[in-house]
Amino acid sequence: MIELLTETAIHQEPQRIRGLEMPWNRVMGSTEAPARAARALGPWHPQEFMAECVETVPEAGGLMTFVFRRCDGAPLAFRAGQYVNVAFPVNGQDQEPVDRSYSLSSSPTEPWTFSISVKRDATGLVSPWVHENVKPGTVLEMLGPVGAFHLPDADRRARYLFLAAGAGITPIMSMLRTIHSLPGHADVVVLYHGAEAGGFAFHKELAYIASVDSRVKVFYSLGDRSKPEGWEGLSGRLTAAMLDEVAPDANGRQVYACGPEGYLNTATELLGKVGVDDTSIYMEFFSGDRQTLLEYQAELALAADIAEEIAEEIADSAEDYYESQPTAFGLYEPGYDAEGTLQATGLPLETVDPDAPGSEAPDGGSGPAPEAEAPDASTFDTVGTGSLTLSFMRTGINVRIDPSEHILGVAQRAGVRIGANCKEGMCGSCKVVKLSGEVEMNHQGGIRAREIEAGKFLPCCSTAQTDLVIDA
């Protein structure tokens, strides 16, 4: 009898509605005012919030999954494939935190907790610290969700090819978990490249999903490594023949790919060879192409139109929550005045004569300390052409710029050293302090409100409105 029931179940396919639709899609498109709880689940815009780690899960391939929940009790509303920017106090609570962006690996259909999966890089600054120090109870400052690499809110066809290499499986896992949790017709092929047979993260869950969800097929490849005994997957680097083998109808699918830059460049070339149109390819490049950036900007505009009221409420509550945190959490709040963070001014320390008027006595007596003399920008060399002047106090140079030019590119061409990654206002790596002057900044979530108030800005997405003095 048991065998008969099992056999019957195997040959019966679930009856499904057509296509896929994200839970918040109808809320966003509703002409009526939706209930507050429903609105809170819509991924309206990036928010600043505090999150507590509640679980850590070791994964294969050197990854560790960290499960968080927001300290304010709100859900984290995001789209499958997006990421969060996390401030890690790797240099101690009394030093400036280091920001890193990590893709969300969990599904937005379970928004009360969320996960990031971090691959440990022994030579890195942040990932070893995260693996060793982030534990249940750890509270971190976050900003998100961010990113235009995600599944659509509604898809009537829902035919996908997911390509992942190494840690690139992280956002793909979020997408796959989301599809598996939703009703509706879908056809998903996953091709996952790894370095060794035991190094495929989430392999048990991937096997389970593929075994119980007839909409999903998962393929593994060992790249150019030799196959170990008993290996039943593919081998070799990504090729057009491999794409044809796992997805002969690739030109009829939406393709989402994530992995190292070389892998993505190869994937772009090969997908073109098998007939996939550029408009059907989405890749997790931080820099993105123009279409990706425009898509993300359109999402922010739509969110603002539909949910301006709730967005303001959430943002206000997040700011209030941050200010009310007890010191027991050990949060880092930088000291700053009207001209920026005190640590970042770059002014040299000087030995003070204790006998000089107004100086602090050796016994700790009070008295105003003399201010360090700032460099005189009028003595700096000036390069470039333009109607406005950027004075870089650390570098000791003036750069002329037009109001239409982005500050980062002009500064770097003049030899000013400013770190940069995405160059689209997403990652925050170019963040510097503006000592005076005004800028127009169009960022995509790479800077926090309190940092802007402290005088910081992102030169990659900013133009000068007046002459500027910059701590760089």
LOLUMMI-495313 format. One record per residue (C-alpha): residue in three letters; x, y, z. Coordinates in steps of 0.25 Angstrom, whole numbers, padded with zeros to 4 digits, always signed. Example, Ala and Ser with C-alpha at 12.3 -4.5 7.8 and 13.67 -1.06 7.14 Angstrom:
residues 2
Ala+0049-0018+0031/Ser+0055-0004+0029/
This chain:
residues 472
Met+0000+0000+0000/Ile+0011+0010+0004/Glu+0018+0007-0010/Leu+0006+0009-0017/Leu+0004+0023-0010/Thr+0018+0027-0013/Glu+0017+0023-0028/Thr+0004+0031-0030/Ala+0010+0043-0023/Ile+0023+0043-0032/His+0014+0043-0045/Gln+0005+0054-0041/Glu+0010+0069-0044/Pro+0005+0080-0035/Gln-0005+0089-0041/Arg+0000+0103-0042/Ile-0004+0117-0045/Arg+0003+0123-0057/Gly+0017+0130-0055/Leu+0023+0136-0042/Glu+0019+0148-0034/Met+0026+0153-0022/Pro+0017+0155-0010/Trp+0019+0170-0009/Asn+0016+0172-0024/Arg+0001+0175-0023/Val+0003+0184-0011/Met+0012+0193-0019/Gly+0002+0193-0031/Ser-0010+0195-0022/Thr-0019+0208-0024/Glu-0024+0206-0010/Ala-0017+0209+0002/Pro-0011+0195+0007/Ala-0011+0191+0021/Arg+0002+0196+0029/Ala+0007+0182+0031/Ala+0006+0179+0016/Arg+0013+0192+0013/Ala+0025+0189+0023/Leu+0028+0176+0014/Gly+0030+0184+0001/Pro+0045+0187-0002/Trp+0043+0201-0004/His+0057+0207-0002/Pro+0070+0206+0005/Gln+0069+0208+0021/Glu+0079+0209+0032/Phe+0077+0200+0043/Met+0083+0191+0054/Ala+0083+0176+0053/Glu+0086+0165+0063/Cys+0093+0152+0059/Val+0084+0141+0064/Glu+0091+0129+0057/Thr+0104+0125+0050/Val+0104+0113+0040/Pro+0117+0107+0034/Glu+0116+0104+0020/Ala+0125+0097+0010/Gly+0136+0105+0002/Gly+0140+0113+0013/Leu+0127+0121+0015/Met+0120+0124+0027/Thr+0105+0128+0028/Phe+0101+0139+0038/Val+0086+0140+0041/Phe+0082+0153+0046/Arg+0069+0160+0051/Arg+0066+0175+0052/Cys+0067+0181+0066/Asp+0055+0189+0064/Gly+0047+0177+0061/Ala+0043+0181+0047/Pro+0044+0171+0035/Leu+0056+0173+0025/Ala+0048+0176+0012/Phe+0057+0173+0000/Arg+0057+0166-0014/Ala+0064+0153-0016/Gly+0079+0156-0021/Gln+0081+0169-0014/Tyr+0091+0172-0003/Val+0093+0180+0009/Asn+0105+0189+0013/Val+0110+0185+0027/Ala+0119+0194+0036/Phe+0129+0185+0043/Pro+0138+0190+0055/Val+0150+0182+0051/Asn+0160+0192+0057/Gly+0152+0193+0070/Gln+0140+0201+0075/Asp+0148+0214+0076/Gln+0152+0214+0062/Glu+0145+0216+0049/Pro+0137+0204+0044/Val+0140+0197+0031/Asp+0129+0196+0021/Arg+0127+0183+0013/Ser+0115+0179+0004/Tyr+0110+0165+0005/Ser+0099+0158-0004/Leu+0087+0153+0004/Ser+0086+0138+0003/Ser+0072+0137+0009/Ser+0058+0138+0003/Pro+0050+0151+0005/Thr+0038+0142+0007/Glu+0043+0140+0021/Pro+0047+0154+0024/Trp+0047+0153+0040/Thr+0061+0148+0039/Phe+0071+0150+0028/Ser+0085+0144+0024/Ile+0098+0148+0018/Ser+0109+0137+0014/Val+0123+0141+0016/Lys+0135+0134+0009/Arg+0147+0135+0018/Asp+0159+0141+0011/Ala+0172+0138+0019/Thr+0179+0151+0013/Gly+0166+0160+0015/Leu+0164+0170+0025/Val+0149+0168+0028/Ser+0145+0154+0025/Pro+0155+0147+0035/Trp+0150+0157+0046/Val+0135+0154+0042/His+0138+0138+0043/Glu+0145+0140+0057/Asn+0136+0151+0064/Val+0122+0151+0059/Lys+0114+0142+0068/Pro+0100+0141+0073/Gly+0097+0154+0080/Thr+0107+0162+0072/Val+0100+0175+0068/Leu+0104+0182+0055/Glu+0100+0195+0047/Met+0095+0192+0033/Leu+0089+0199+0021/Gly+0081+0193+0011/Pro+0075+0186+0003/Val+0083+0191-0009/Gly+0085+0186-0023/Ala+0078+0184-0037/Phe+0083+0170-0038/His+0070+0163-0034/Leu+0058+0155-0039/Pro+0046+0163-0045/Asp+0034+0166-0036/Ala+0025+0158-0046/Asp+0029+0149-0058/Arg+0018+0142-0066/Arg+0028+0133-0073/Ala+0039+0131-0061/Arg+0049+0123-0069/Tyr+0063+0125-0063/Leu+0077+0120-0064/Phe+0086+0123-0052/Leu+0101+0123-0054/Ala+0109+0123-0041/Ala+0124+0121-0038/Gly+0130+0120-0024/Ala+0124+0130-0014/Gly+0115+0135-0026/Ile+0105+0125-0021/Thr+0101+0134-0010/Pro+0091+0143-0017/Ile+0087+0132-0026/Met+0083+0124-0014/Ser+0074+0135-0010/Met+0067+0135-0023/Leu+0066+0120-0023/Arg+0060+0119-0009/Thr+0050+0130-0013/Ile+0045+0123-0025/His+0044+0110-0017/Ser+0035+0117-0007/Leu+0026+0123-0017/Pro+0014+0116-0024/Gly+0014+0117-0040/His+0020+0112-0052/Ala+0035+0113-0053/Asp+0046+0106-0061/Val+0060+0108-0054/Val+0074+0102-0058/Val+0085+0105-0048/Leu+0100+0103-0053/Tyr+0109+0104-0041/His+0125+0104-0043/Gly+0134+0100-0031/Ala+0148+0097-0029/Glu+0147+0084-0022/Ala+0136+0073-0020/Gly+0134+0076-0005/Gly+0134+0091-0007/Phe+0120+0094-0012/Ala+0113+0102-0002/Phe+0098+0099+0001/His+0100+0086-0007/Lys+0091+0078+0002/Glu+0080+0089+0001/Leu+0081+0090-0014/Ala+0080+0075-0015/Tyr+0067+0075-0006/Ile+0061+0086-0014/Ala+0064+0079-0027/Ser+0058+0066-0022/Val+0045+0072-0017/Asp+0043+0083-0027/Ser+0041+0079-0041/Arg+0043+0093-0046/Val+0058+0093-0042/Lys+0070+0086-0048/Val+0084+0087-0042/Phe+0097+0084-0049/Tyr+0111+0084-0043/Ser+0124+0086-0050/Leu+0139+0085-0045/Gly+0145+0095-0054/Asp+0158+0091-0059/Arg+0161+0082-0048/Ser+0163+0067-0049/Lys+0150+0059-0046/Pro+0151+0051-0033/Glu+0147+0036-0032/Gly+0132+0035-0032/Trp+0129+0049-0037/Glu+0116+0050-0045/Gly+0116+0064-0049/Leu+0122+0072-0060/Ser+0136+0076-0061/Gly+0143+0087-0069/Arg+0142+0102-0069/Leu+0129+0109-0075/Thr+0128+0107-0090/Ala+0117+0108-0100/Ala+0116+0093-0101/Met+0113+0092-0086/Leu+0103+0103-0087/Asp+0096+0095-0098/Glu+0097+0083-0090/Val+0090+0088-0077/Ala+0081+0098-0084/Pro+0079+0096-0099/Asp+0068+0106-0099/Ala+0077+0117-0092/Asn+0073+0127-0103/Gly+0059+0127-0097/Arg+0063+0129-0083/Gln+0066+0141-0074/Val+0081+0138-0069/Tyr+0086+0143-0055/Ala+0101+0141-0053/Cys+0110+0144-0041/Gly+0124+0140-0039/Pro+0139+0146-0041/Glu+0140+0156-0052/Gly+0148+0147-0061/Tyr+0136+0137-0060/Leu+0126+0147-0063/Asn+0134+0152-0075/Thr+0134+0138-0081/Ala+0120+0136-0078/Thr+0116+0149-0085/Glu+0124+0144-0098/Leu+0118+0130-0098/Leu+0104+0134-0095/Gly+0105+0142-0108/Lys+0110+0130-0115/Val+0098+0122-0111/Gly+0088+0133-0115/Val+0085+0140-0102/Asp+0081+0154-0104/Asp+0089+0165-0096/Thr+0075+0169-0091/Ser+0073+0156-0084/Ile+0086+0155-0077/Tyr+0088+0161-0062/Met+0101+0160-0055/Glu+0106+0164-0041/Phe+0116+0175-0045/Phe+0117+0185-0034/Ser+0119+0196-0045/Gly+0108+0191-0053/Asp+0104+0196-0067/Arg+0096+0208-0070/Gln+0083+0200-0072/Thr+0085+0193-0058/Leu+0087+0207-0052/Leu+0075+0213-0058/Glu+0067+0201-0054/Tyr+0071+0203-0040/Gln+0068+0218-0040/Ala+0054+0215-0046/Glu+0051+0205-0034/Leu+0055+0216-0024/Ala+0046+0226-0031/Leu+0034+0216-0032/Ala+0036+0213-0017/Ala+0036+0228-0014/Asp+0023+0230-0021/Ile+0016+0218-0015/Ala+0021+0218-0001/Glu+0027+0232+0003/Glu+0019+0232+0016/Ile+0024+0218+0021/Ala+0038+0221+0016/Glu+0039+0233+0024/Glu+0033+0226+0036/Ile+0043+0215+0035/Ala+0055+0224+0033/Asp+0051+0233+0045/Ser+0049+0220+0054/Ala+0062+0215+0050/Glu+0069+0228+0053/Asp+0062+0229+0066/Tyr+0066+0214+0069/Tyr+0081+0217+0067/Glu+0081+0229+0076/Ser+0074+0221+0087/Gln+0084+0209+0087/Pro+0090+0206+0101/Thr+0105+0206+0102/Ala+0104+0191+0106/Phe+0103+0188+0091/Gly+0117+0194+0089/Leu+0113+0202+0076/Tyr+0123+0211+0070/Glu+0118+0226+0068/Pro+0130+0234+0062/Gly+0132+0248+0069/Tyr+0130+0259+0059/Asp+0128+0274+0059/Ala+0122+0283+0048/Glu+0134+0281+0039/Gly+0134+0266+0039/Thr+0139+0254+0047/Leu+0150+0258+0057/Gln+0159+0246+0053/Ala+0158+0249+0038/Thr+0162+0264+0038/Gly+0177+0260+0036/Leu+0182+0271+0044/Pro+0196+0268+0049/Leu+0198+0266+0064/Glu+0208+0277+0071/Thr+0215+0277+0084/Val+0209+0287+0093/Asp+0218+0295+0102/Pro+0212+0293+0116/Asp+0217+0307+0120/Ala+0210+0314+0108/Pro+0198+0322+0112/Gly+0185+0315+0110/Ser+0191+0301+0109/Glu+0188+0289+0118/Ala+0196+0288+0130/Pro+0204+0274+0133/Asp+0195+0272+0145/Gly+0183+0272+0136/Gly+0178+0286+0138/Ser+0168+0292+0128/Gly+0171+0302+0118/Pro+0169+0303+0103/Ala+0179+0296+0095/Pro+0185+0303+0082/Glu+0179+0299+0069/Ala+0188+0292+0059/Glu+0191+0301+0047/Ala+0184+0296+0035/Pro+0192+0296+0021/Asp+0189+0309+0013/Ala+0182+0304+0000/Ser+0186+0317-0007/Thr+0201+0311-0007/Phe+0197+0298-0014/Asp+0200+0296-0029/Thr+0187+0297-0038/Val+0184+0287-0049/Gly+0172+0285-0059/Thr+0162+0295-0065/Gly+0149+0298-0060/Ser+0141+0309-0053/Leu+0142+0303-0039/Thr+0154+0299-0030/Leu+0155+0287-0022/Ser+0166+0288-0011/Phe+0171+0274-0006/Met+0177+0277+0008/Arg+0185+0264+0010/Thr+0190+0263-0005/Gly+0193+0278-0005/Ile+0188+0281-0019/Asn+0177+0290-0025/Val+0169+0284-0036/Arg+0160+0292-0046/Ile+0146+0285-0049/Asp+0133+0289-0056/Pro+0120+0287-0049/Ser+0116+0276-0058/Glu+0128+0267-0056/His+0128+0256-0045/Ile+0138+0259-0034/Leu+0145+0246-0033/Gly+0149+0244-0048/Val+0155+0258-0048/Ala+0162+0256-0035/Gln+0168+0243-0039/Arg+0173+0248-0052/Ala+0180+0259-0044/Gly+0187+0249-0035/Val+0179+0250-0023/Arg+0178+0236-0016/Ile+0163+0233-0013/Gly+0159+0218-0012/Ala+0148+0214-0021/Asn+0140+0202-0025/Cys+0126+0203-0032/Lys+0127+0217-0036/Glu+0112+0218-0036/Gly+0109+0222-0021/Met+0106+0208-0017/Cys+0118+0203-0009/Gly+0123+0215-0001/Ser+0138+0212-0003/Cys+0141+0226-0008/Lys+0135+0233+0004/Val+0143+0246+0008/Val+0141+0258+0017/Lys+0136+0271+0011/Leu+0143+0282+0020/Ser+0135+0293+0013/Gly+0127+0296+0000/Glu+0114+0290-0006/Val+0112+0277-0014/Glu+0101+0271-0021/Met+0101+0256-0018/Asn+0092+0245-0025/His+0096+0233-0018/Gln+0090+0219-0018/Gly+0091+0215-0003/Gly+0106+0216-0001/Ile+0106+0226+0010/Arg+0098+0227+0023/Ala+0090+0240+0027/Arg+0099+0242+0039/Glu+0111+0242+0031/Ile+0105+0252+0022/Glu+0102+0261+0034/Ala+0116+0259+0038/Gly+0122+0265+0025/Lys+0125+0252+0017/Phe+0121+0250+0003/Leu+0123+0241-0009/Pro+0131+0248-0020/Cys+0128+0237-0030/Cys+0114+0242-0031/Ser+0115+0256-0027/Thr+0117+0269-0035/Ala+0123+0282-0029/Gln+0113+0294-0027/Thr+0123+0303-0021/Asp+0138+0303-0018/Leu+0142+0291-0009/Val+0152+0288+0002/Ile+0153+0273+0003/Asp+0161+0264+0013/Ala+0168+0256+0003/
